[in-house]
Amino acid sequence: MTSKLDGVLNFHQTALNLRSYRQQLLAGNIANSDTPNFKARDIDFSGALQGALSARSANTVLARTSARHLGSGNENPGGAQVLYRTPHQPSMDGNTVDMDLERTQFADNAIHYEANLTFISSQIKTMLAAIQG
């Protein structure tokens, strides 16, 4: 029974983890908009989501058999590859952050994050209604 519940919420959990990670990257871009030679970073969300879901379904998670084993060093969820943005108009100091683009991406990602939370809440309410009869 729990595996079916996990299956229902698995997609949204993975999507929320990736959205949260992307929000951190975009916030970092905005915070470093005046830093010389800073390169704007982002992830390909759809590709990262597909990769995370296929990795989870294939159970390719490494098991740590000892507390002294090192982790994979991959702090991002699902192994999302961080990409650098190609600037539309390069700046003189080497910074590739375009504030208009970053704010748009930040707001879009926040809206999708809230939508995922709404979907999860709806699914939990539906499951509770089914359980309670």
Residue pairs with C-beta under 8 A, 6 or more apart in sequence:
5 127
8 123
8 127
9 120
9 123
9 124
10 53
10 56
11 53
12 116
12 119
12 120
12 123
13 120
14 49
14 52
14 53
14 56
14 77
14 78
15 49
15 116
16 113
16 116
16 117
16 120
17 52
17 77
17 78
18 43
18 45
18 48
18 49
18 52
18 77
18 78
18 80
19 45
19 109
19 112
19 113
19 116
20 77
20 113
21 43
21 76
21 77
21 80
22 42
22 43
22 45
22 80
22 109
23 106
23 109
23 110
23 113
25 41
25 42
25 43
25 82
26 42
26 102
26 105
26 106
26 109
27 106
28 41
29 38
29 40
29 41
29 42
29 97
29 102
30 97
30 99
30 102
30 103
30 106
32 38
32 95
32 97
33 95
33 97
33 99
33 102
34 95
35 95
36 93
36 94
36 95
37 93
37 94
37 95
38 94
38 95
38 96
38 97
39 84
39 85
39 95
39 96
40 84
40 85
40 87
40 96
40 97
40 98
40 102
41 82
41 83
41 84
41 85
42 82
42 83
42 85
42 105
43 76
43 80
43 81
43 82
43 83
44 80
44 81
44 83
47 81
48 78
48 79
48 80
48 81
49 78
51 78
51 79
51 80
52 77
52 78
52 79
52 80
53 78
55 61
55 78
55 79
56 78
62 72
64 71
76 82
84 96
85 96
85 98
85 101
86 96
87 96
87 98
88 98
88 101
89 98
90 96
